[in-house]
């Protein structure tokens, strides 16, 4: 399970917010936004144990992992000193940088690249075979702070059809997490969802029927 958990964090940024008293702290809190993560918070927490142990061995720092649901929770924690470091995706980093004095310190690479693929998913029996077929359908997303779940598809629709989501899709549903959107399409509560290829591959391991459907 730990190997699966760690794969979720590919292509994200680790950022640090430097408090004046950070060197004097006995332990440092590492915050992770779980909106895009396919597994439960407890599984993510368990998967971060090797990272915490690594930091402890290299820097002699005691690291505690704190799971937060949204970017706003991470910002609050960084501002009030309850969180010292954070782990976010690319779009979240841009928005966080606009609000706070933060410094990126680590970018994760896999297979020699830091890039990943955003994908649009529909059911195989949906009759949807092209972008044109998406018009008027029900689109589900987790957050406007999601690059793969909202920004990329919205730019794609805007560039190809010169329309916003509201004008292009017949209905739009907002969920709490990316995984909820994928399952909404799987259970025919929505027609289309945008997610990351990494998150989808992990979900397929947990629910093998997803890839078939």
PEWO-V503114 format. One line per field, one symbol per residue. phi: phi as a letter, one per 30 degrees, with the letter a starting at -180 (. if undefined). psi: psi as a letter, one per 20 degrees, with the letter a starting at -180 (. if undefined). burial: + if it has 9 or more other C-alpha atoms within 8 Angstrom, else -. A space follows every 10 residues. Layout:
BEGIN
phi: ???
psi: ???
burial: ???
END
This chain:
BEGIN
phi: .ddddddddd icccbbccdd cdddddbccc cbdcecddcd edddeddded ddddddddch cdcccbdbdb eedddedddc idbcbbbbdd ddddddddcb dbbdbbbdcb iibcdbccbc cbddcdicba dedddidccb bcaddcdddb dddddddddd chbdeddddd abcccdbeed dddddecicb cbbcacdddd ddddddbede ddd
psi: hhhgghhhjq krppqpooqh jhhiqhqqpo pppjhjpirq hhhgghiigh gghggghhil pppppppqhr hhhgggghhj jiphqrorrg hhgghghhhr nrpphpppqp kjqjrrppqp prqhjhjoir hhiipiropp rhqijpghig gghhhghghh ilqrghhgqh qppprhqghh gghhggjkir hqqpaqhggg hghhhhnhhg hh.
burial: ----++-+-+ +++++++--- -+-----+++ ++++++++-- --+++-++-- -++-++---- ++++++++-+ +-+++-++-- --++++++++ +++--++--- -+-+--+++- ---+---+++ +++----+-- ---++-++++ +++--+++++ ++++--++-- ---++--+++ +++-+-++++ ++-+++---+ ++++++++++ -+++---+-+ ---
END
